[in-house]
Structure formats: C-alpha cells, structure tokens
Amino acid sequence: MRDLAFSLVRVLDPKHKAVGDWDPKLDADTLRTGLRHMMLLRIYDDRMQTLQRTGKLSFYMKSLGEEAVAIAQGMALRDDDILFPSYRQPGLQLVRGRDLVDMMCHCISNQRDNVKGRQMPVHYSWREGNFVSISSPVGTQFPQAVGAAMAFAYRGEENVAISWVGDGTAAEGDFHYAINFAAVYRAPVILNVVNNQWAISTHMNLSAGGSTFAARGIAYDLPSIRVDGNDFLALYAVTQWAAERARQGLGATFIEVLTYRGEAHSTSDDPTRYRPKDEWKSWPLGDPVERLKAHLKAIGEWDNKKHKALEKELNELVVKSYKKAEEFGTLDEGPYPPASTLFEDVYKNELPHLRKQRQQLGV
C-alpha cells in the first residue's frame, strides 16, 4: 500500500463519472442525501457567519470547501461509532440527525445550549450522537480517539473510533503519540489529517516537510492513504474500507484528506493578508458540492430545477430554525444564567476554595 501515501485516491473523473477500483457504487438516494447534507451545511455556515458579523454570536468558523470531509466520512460509518472531530467537521451532526435548532442554541449560548455556555461557539458536544466535545487545544482529540478504540477492542466490540486534525496540528506531539499507540496496539481507529493547505496563515509547504502528510504513517507501519477530499465518493470509499478493516481486528488506518479551506480560519482571521481573496476558486480539485451535483446530473439523477428547489427548501429551514432558537434567548438580550452556575458541572463535591468563592458572591 506504500504508493497510496504518495498518490491520490480519486473516483470522479473529469466528466463527473465514477471510475476505478475505489468506486463505492452508492445508490442515487445515498448520493442525494450526501448532496443535501453538504448543501445544508454550506447554507447553515453562511447564515451563522452573517449572524456573527451582526453581533448575534461571538465567534464562528466555516467549512467552505471542506463539506465532503464530514459528510462523506460520517455517512460511511455506523451511528454507534464514536467521533472525535476538530472544529471544521460540524456536518457530522447533520449526518446523525441533530436538530439545527440545538446546534444554533449552542452557538448563541442561550438557555437551550446543551453545554450551558461552557464551550466556544462551534465547539459542539453531543453525547446522544457519539460526538465528543471539540477541544480548543488542537490535537488532543487524536490520542483520545485511540484510547476509545482500545477500549472497544478490549471489550470485544466492533465499534470504530475516528478523529480529525488539521495539517498544522500534525506538528503537535499528540499527533505522534496517537499514531504510535494506534500502531502498537492495533486500535480500531481511523486517524485523519485534513490538509486544507493553511494552518491559519502558515501554508502547508512549510509544515509538510517536503513530502505528503500520509507518508508519516508509513514510519509507524500504518496503512496510509492520501485521498481527494473534494471527491465525495472517494472519501466515502476510503473511510468505509478503513472502518471494515478496523472491525475485522486489523488495526488503524491513517488518512490524509487533501482539500482547500475556502474561507478564513475563523471570524477572527483576515485571509486577504496572506493569500488572494478568490484563491480557493482556483483549487484544481474543485468544489465538493458542485462535483457531486455534476455526478448526479451525469447519471440522470439530478437537474438544475431540483437543485434550486432544494436550495430554497434548505434556506427556509435554516431561517425557520434560527427564529426558533431565538425563542430560548439571544447573546445580546439574554436571559443570562445566574452567577451560581459558575460553580456547577465541574466537581461532584464542591471544593472548599470554590465554596468560599461562591459564598463571597452571595450565591
């Protein structure tokens, strides 16, 4: 498999047809579901960023150009597999059916926020969907995923753990600790480096070390694959293959997902200071939404009329969901939780110094 770490797994050809051994041969309904999820994520992202710019929420991060990463890989897994995402895979929640209202309530930190304002916006947590809380210190999720996978194996279960980090995070110690343990203990885990070309303002040419990121897995004796991250079918196929391999007790797989970050790193970043404004439109691997749309049209399962109708439906859904979310409170108008909640949900038994602080506040 060594060559797969230096080449690029692709399924969709220039004429938008599915070709080659990696074609997962998905039915049209599955493809349309994937397109719907990616379109919804893009529309949701646009709406939430606009709300951030108008002071409705404090912070946001978009997934423009990377929608297929979460959607295709999430759809290739079982619902009881555990997810350890980074901040640019919110689409996993759409795949597993999370209510948009709940996602929005988290972002605006209102009364219905399931983590009670204890996380940054877009750092979702959703236990019911096996979606582990996103961590602000990048990279911590990688060894956590390996630990969960080792627990599955120890208990004799067939579940798989999966995690994602960015190309910049591949320089962190957690990245190497995770890959080492995954290899040594043959953990049923899928470890992804999403190479979206930019670690905030640092280009991947400065962090790749002159080779592919997938090549790093070879040193740890892991099957390592580099895949076109804007090719829905290729991502689905590689992830499905890795998951089945893990379920059979054959261990971990390391994947480099080659894609492009179309927007700023976050609403705190100005990408025009380090790259041309419209550079992402020239990305040679194209737009994942447009490529899947073109494939469905090429096989006679989609057309422009249906696409426009779906866009309208999803836009209306997002607007309706936000109006519903506002009923539970807003960032600028509240209602805000009482000061006493500062001392909740951390320790089972209150520590003496926290009791003293609470008493000083009179709560």
Order of alpha helices (4+ residues) and beta strands (2+ residues): alpha-alpha-beta-alpha-alpha-alpha-beta-alpha-beta-beta-beta-alpha-beta-alpha-beta-alpha-alpha-alpha
